[in-house]
Amino acid sequence: MLCENGEHIAWDANPAAGTRKTLEIAGVEFPFRYCPPGTFTMGSPASETGFWAFRETPHSVTLTRGFWTLETPVTQGMYKAVDGSNPSAFKFGKRFPVENVSWFHCQAFLEALERLNVAPTGFAFRLLTEAEWEYACRAGTSTAYYWGDAWDDDRANCGDCQNRDAAPSAVGRYDANPWGLFDMSGNVAEWVADWYGEYDAAPQTDPTGPESGKYRVTRGGGWMGRVEDCRSAARSACDAEARSMTLGFRIVLARKV
């Protein structure tokens, strides 16, 4: 059950899924939603439109630790508050997602956050793992999209939409998923922590992807992409140095391991 306000709850608690808690960093609000420990099926069935064999093989994943996920992609306002710059191609305003960032830009942003010393004791900021991203995107659902199996033009900013924005939209313009997370489908795709690798059907616990690779995983589709790329299980991969006006990122606040 979605909990809109958890400001009275400690960061190290295990509240209801979707509990909202905020940090203020350099005068900018960073809202987070809680994703509890759990088990889900990662990947998609072969019957799902857009299924890609080997890339989306269904398998059971157990996440043993809860984590706080940023409610939206990192915005231009958030990025500038931490880094002092705005690398976006579309400098539309502080409520728009930052884009045109490489995976290494994401790491530099996290390092800048670390230097601000604003994380609660025992916690650290980082990118989501690929498994965490899909778990957070699904938010307890098992359908192709978190709203169902059929695409809905009114639920996301996607290149195939009849009412497409033809550019990134302000974060939160479209409805959130059941855990209160916005823009998990469409708007901008998001870098995650993992190297890209193919799946098999073996169950996994707290997976972090291959130890090395050629490309880093991106998730979530985007404003120039196809509807199939906005599915909860859809995967893409890019060179870590790549920059694109369709690619941003989201961070989590998680207990240090």
Secondary structure as the mmCIF struct_conf table of DSSP 4:
data_model
#
loop_
_struct_conf.conf_type_id
_struct_conf.id
_struct_conf.beg_label_comp_id
_struct_conf.beg_label_asym_id
_struct_conf.beg_label_seq_id
_struct_conf.end_label_comp_id
_struct_conf.end_label_asym_id
_struct_conf.end_label_seq_id
BEND BEND1 GLU A 4 GLU A 4
TURN_TY1_P TURN_TY1_P1 GLU A 7 HIS A 8
BEND BEND2 ILE A 9 ILE A 9
TURN_TY1_P TURN_TY1_P2 TRP A 11 ASP A 12
BEND BEND3 ALA A 13 ALA A 13
TURN_TY1_P TURN_TY1_P3 ALA A 17 GLY A 18
STRN STRN1 ARG A 20 ILE A 25
TURN_TY1_P TURN_TY1_P4 ALA A 26 GLY A 27
STRN STRN2 VAL A 28 CYS A 35
STRN STRN3 GLY A 38 MET A 42
BEND BEND4 GLY A 43 GLY A 43
TURN_TY1_P TURN_TY1_P5 ALA A 46 SER A 47
BEND BEND5 GLU A 48 GLU A 48
TURN_TY1_P TURN_TY1_P6 THR A 49 GLY A 50
TURN_TY1_P TURN_TY1_P7 ALA A 53 ARG A 55
BEND BEND6 GLU A 56 GLU A 56
STRN STRN4 HIS A 59 LEU A 63
BEND BEND7 ARG A 65 ARG A 65
STRN STRN5 PHE A 67 LEU A 70
BEND BEND8 GLU A 71 PRO A 73
HELX_LH_PP_P HELX_LH_PP_P1 VAL A 74 VAL A 74
STRN STRN6 THR A 75 THR A 75
HELX_RH_AL_P HELX_RH_AL_P1 GLN A 76 ASP A 83
BEND BEND9 GLY A 84 GLY A 84
BEND BEND10 ALA A 89 PHE A 90
TURN_TY1_P TURN_TY1_P8 LYS A 94 ARG A 95
BEND BEND11 PHE A 96 PHE A 96
STRN STRN7 PRO A 97 PRO A 97
HELX_LH_PP_P HELX_LH_PP_P2 VAL A 98 VAL A 98
BEND BEND12 ASN A 100 ASN A 100
HELX_RH_AL_P HELX_RH_AL_P2 TRP A 103 LEU A 116
TURN_TY1_P TURN_TY1_P9 ASN A 117 ASN A 117
BEND BEND13 ALA A 119 ALA A 119
HELX_LH_PP_P HELX_LH_PP_P3 PRO A 120 PRO A 120
TURN_TY1_P TURN_TY1_P10 THR A 121 GLY A 122
STRN STRN8 PHE A 123 LEU A 127
HELX_LH_PP_P HELX_LH_PP_P4 LEU A 128 THR A 129
HELX_RH_AL_P HELX_RH_AL_P3 GLU A 130 ARG A 138
TURN_TY1_P TURN_TY1_P11 ALA A 139 GLY A 140
BEND BEND14 THR A 143 ALA A 144
STRN STRN9 TYR A 145 TYR A 145
TURN_TY1_P TURN_TY1_P12 TYR A 146 TRP A 147
STRN STRN10 GLY A 148 GLY A 148
BEND BEND15 ASP A 149 ALA A 150
TURN_TY1_P TURN_TY1_P13 ASP A 153 ASP A 154
BEND BEND16 ARG A 155 ARG A 155
TURN_TY1_P TURN_TY1_P14 GLY A 159 ASP A 160
TURN_TY1_P TURN_TY1_P15 GLN A 162 ASN A 163
BEND BEND17 ALA A 166 ALA A 167
TURN_TY1_P TURN_TY1_P16 VAL A 171 GLY A 172
BEND BEND18 ARG A 173 TYR A 174
HELX_LH_PP_P HELX_LH_PP_P5 ASP A 175 ALA A 176
TURN_TY1_P TURN_TY1_P17 PRO A 178 TRP A 179
BEND BEND19 GLY A 180 GLY A 180
BEND BEND20 MET A 184 VAL A 188
STRN STRN11 ALA A 189 TRP A 195
HELX_LH_PP_P HELX_LH_PP_P6 TYR A 196 TYR A 196
BEND BEND21 ALA A 201 ALA A 201
STRN STRN12 GLN A 204 THR A 205
BEND BEND22 ASP A 206 ASP A 206
BEND BEND23 GLU A 211 SER A 212
BEND BEND24 LYS A 214 LYS A 214
STRN STRN13 ARG A 216 ARG A 219
BEND BEND25 GLY A 220 GLY A 220
TURN_TY1_P TURN_TY1_P18 TRP A 223 MET A 224
BEND BEND26 GLY A 225 GLY A 225
HELX_RH_3T_P HELX_RH_3T_P1 VAL A 227 CYS A 230
BEND BEND27 ARG A 231 ARG A 231
TURN_TY1_P TURN_TY1_P19 SER A 232 ALA A 233
STRN STRN14 SER A 236 CYS A 238
TURN_TY1_P TURN_TY1_P20 ALA A 240 GLU A 241
TURN_TY1_P TURN_TY1_P21 MET A 245 THR A 246
STRN STRN15 LEU A 247 PHE A 249
STRN STRN16 ILE A 251 ARG A 255
#
